[in-house]
Amino acid sequence: MGHTFSGAAMPQHHVSLEPCVDAILAHVGNDLRVGVPLGLGKPVALVNALYARAKADPTLRLTLLTALSLARPVPGSAVEKAFLAPFIERVFGDAPELDYVRDQRAGTVPGNVSIREFFFAPGSQLGNPRAQQDYISTNYTFAARDVFAQGCNVTAQMVACIDRPDSDGGPRYSLSCNPDTGPELIALMRDAEARGERKVAVVAQVNRRLPFMFHDAEVAATTFDHVIDAPGLQHALFCAPRQPVSDADHAIGLHASTLLKDGGTLQIGIGQLGDAIVHSALARHQRNA
């Protein structure tokens, strides 16, 4: 087991989104400052439910604190659509989209909603002054600290789950591919809650198609105040298209793999070079000659 936090004795379990939204509002109030991970870890269905509630109720203030909001490519002309539509269906499947991204593109995000991000996909917010002005200038080292400083009172994440009981007899949960900033942010929020400075809610949205990572990525059920687990939320994961790996990338990957110590770790990014390094590292481990 990885991180443990002092929170609820056991989380409230929900099989649909709206009761969870109601419970969050009842506890935290009408000024929601919601921190969600960058990239794949966003609980898209819950974020969309919170956003829809804010659009329907102008007395509700919603601030989303996040980074790298992934979105499907939008074809322009009919020719682009004809070529892209099969590709989009094959790559993205039934992975849901973030409704606020669509409204950002159209310039229709309501005034009671702020989208504050500390990392954009390159060029994604050109010509969007509101998104640029709401940008949080930080880096990943200080992301949790700076999101907390924005008044974050709700944090939500898509998590992996296996039904094999833990020591308490319940399912096991993992922060999967986003195990880094979440625990730090949760610790800051729990400390503020213990001092009586802030009412907070920590929410998990289960997706069993998310890979279950062990060790420090695994967290106790008591980490969360609310867990949403419903059959309709077991959707495909957002997948970035993979580009072919060049000979130069393979050469770099082969060299990098020789620098790894046995039992060591290497942090890599997304893209062709990362794929090449992983390929060579796996070859070294599985077919070492």
N, C-alpha and C positions, 0 to 999 in steps of 0.2 A: 504494500500500500504506500502511496506517495503522500501528498499533502493532506493534512487534516485541519479543520477550522472549527472554532466554536460558533455554532449558529443554532438553527432550530434542532430540537431533539431528533425529530424525523421530518422530512419534507412533506408538504401537502402534494398529493398526486392528482393530476388532472388528465382526463382523456379527451379534452377539447380545449381550444384556445381561450374562448371568451371568459369562462370562469376564472382562468388564471389571470387574465387582464383585470377582471373585477377585483380579485384578491390583491393584486399589486397596488391598484389605485386605493383600495380600502386601507391598506397599511401605510403606503408611502405618501399618498396625497396627490394633488392635481398638478404638481410640478415634477414631472418625470425626467430625470437625467440618466439616460440609459447607455451604459458602456457595453459594447459588443466587440468581439475580436475582429481583427483584419481577416480578409480572405474567406476561406472555407468555413471557419468556425461560427459564422453568423447564423443564429437561429431564424432563418428567413421568415418562416410562417409566423412566429411570435412578433418579430419586428413589423411585419405587414399588419398584424392585428392591432398592435399599439399605434401604428401610423394611421390606420383606418379609424380608430377610435378618436384620435386627435383631430383628424379631418372632419369628423362628424360633430365634434364638441369643441368650439372655439375657446371655451373656458379652461380647457386642458392644455397645459404647456408641455411640449415634448422636445427634448434635446437629445439627439442621437450622437454619441461620442464613439468614433470608430475610425477605420482606415481601410483603404483598398476595397471599395464596394464593387464586387464582381458583377459584370453584366454581359449578356449575350450581344454579339454584334448586330447592329440594325442595318439591314440592306436598304439602299437608297432607291435605285431605279428598279423597274420590273425585271430587267436582265439580271441585276445583282440578286434580286429575290429568288429568281429561278435557280441560280447557281448555289446560293447560300442556304436556302430552306432545307434541302436534304442534309447538308453538312451540319446545320444547327440542330436538326432533329437527331442525327446520329451521335453528335458529340455531347449535347446537353440533355437530351432525353426529357424526363419530367422534372428536372431540377427547377424549383420555383425561382422567380425573379423578385428582386427588391422593388416594391412599388415606389419608394421614394426616389430611386434612380430614374425611373421613367418620368416622374414629375420634375426632377432636377433638369433633365434634358429639355422638357417642355417649358420650364420656368414657372411651374404652377404649384410649387411647394407652399402651403399656406403659411401665413404670418406667425401662427402659434407653434410652428415647428422649425427647429434649427438642426441642420446636419453639419456636424463639426468633425472633420477628418484630419488626421495627421499624415496621411499618405494618399496621393491620387495615382491612378494609372496614368502614365505619361500622356499629356495632351487631352485628357478626358474632360477637363473643366475649362478649356479655352473658351473665352467669350461668356463665361458664367461668373459675373462679378460677385454674386451673393456667395457662391461656393468658395471663391477665392478669399473673400473677406472673413468667412467663417473658419478658414483653415487654422489648425492648431500647429504652431511651429515647435516641433520637438523631434526627438529621435527615439529609436526603439528602446534604448537603455532607460529612458525616463518616461516612457509612454504611460505606464501605470500611475506613476506619481502625478503626471500632468492631467490625465483623465480624472483622477480623484480630485485634483485641485479645481476642476470645472464643476464640482458639486455632485459628482456621480453618486446616485442613490439606488440605482438598479443595475445589476450586471447580469447578462444573459448569454448563454453559449449553447451551441449544438454539441451534444456529447455522444460518445459511443457507450454501448451498454451490452453486457452479457448477463444472461439470466442465472448463471451459476451463483449460488448464494455466497455472500461474504460471511464474515464471522458473526454478523448480526442476523443472518438468515435472509437478507434481501439481495437484489441484483447488484452487480458491480458496475461502476461508472468510470469512464476515462475521458479526459479532456482531449484525447486523440492528437490531432495535428496542431492544436493551439494550446499547448500546456505551459506557456511561458509567462505572458503578462497577466493572465487571469488570476492565478494564485496570489500574486503580489497585490493586485487590485482588491481582491476579496479580503485579504488580510488588513489592508488599510481601511476598508469599509467596516469590517467587523470591529476594529479598534475604535473607530468613530462611533459606532453603534453602542459599544460598551461604555463609552464616556458620556452617552446621552446626547451626542452632538448631531446625530443623523439617523433617521429611520431608513433602513435599507432592505432590499430584497435581492436574493441571489437565485437565479432561475436556470434550469437545465431543460433543453428540448432534446429528447432522445431521437437519434437516428441510427438504427442498427446496421446501416450500410456504411457508416463511418468506421474506419479501422480502429480496433481497440488497442491502444498503446499502454504498456505496463510501466512499472517502476514509478517515477515521479509524475507521470501523466495520470495515474490512477488516483481517484479521490473518493473519500467516504461519502455515503449518501447524505450524511449530516452537513456536508458542505453547502447544500442547497436548501432554500426555503420552499421552493416549488419545483416539481418535476412534471413536465408534460410528456406523456408517452401515449401515442395514438397510432393506429395502423396507417392512417392517411398521411402521416409525417415521415414514413420510411421511404423517402424519395431518392432519386439519383443524386449524386454529388456533382457540384459544378466542376467541370473539367476544362482546364486550359489546353488548347490544341498543342500537340507536340510537334516540334519542327525536327527535320532530319539532322542527325549528328554528323558534322564534317570530320574529315581526316585529322585536321588540326586539333579539333576538340578531343578526339579519341587519343591523340598523342599526349595532350595535356592531362587527360584523365588517367592514362596509363602511368604517367610520371607521378601524378598526385597520389595514386593508390599505393605506390611504393613507399611513400612517406608516412603512411598510417602505421602506428604501432599496434601490435596485437592487443585487442581489448580497448583500443583507443576510439575516439569519436572525431567526426569532421562535420562542421556545419556548412551546408551547401545551399545554393539558391535554386530557383526554378529556371529551367531552360536547357538548351543543348549541352552546355558545359557540365551542368549538374548531372544530366543523364549519362554523359560520358564517364564522369568520375564514379558514379554508382555502378555502371556496367563493369568498369575495370576492378573496382573494389570487390564486387560479387565474384568476378572471375578469379581474383586472387584467393578469395575465401573458399570457393567451391571447387575450383579446378587448378589449384596451385601446382606448378610444375617445377 
